[in-house]
Amino acid sequence: MNPKILPALVSMVVSFIILTILSFFMTKFLLNSDQDFMTFFEEKWLITLSVVVVFVGYKNFFSKRK
């Protein structure tokens, strides 16, 4: 098993949670949205997950600097 997989998965989970909460509050306060969290999550979870996978995957597997 690749030793980089476990740290990458932990980093993805933490990044996904932080990014989802941060983007919800940015939408709520900057755009004055009345949307609740579950509606926001249902609409945006796939976009947030894809961003997290791309950036964390690049950082852990394709970045030559470590």
Helices and strands as residue ranges (DSSP letters): H 5-30, H 37-57, I 58-62
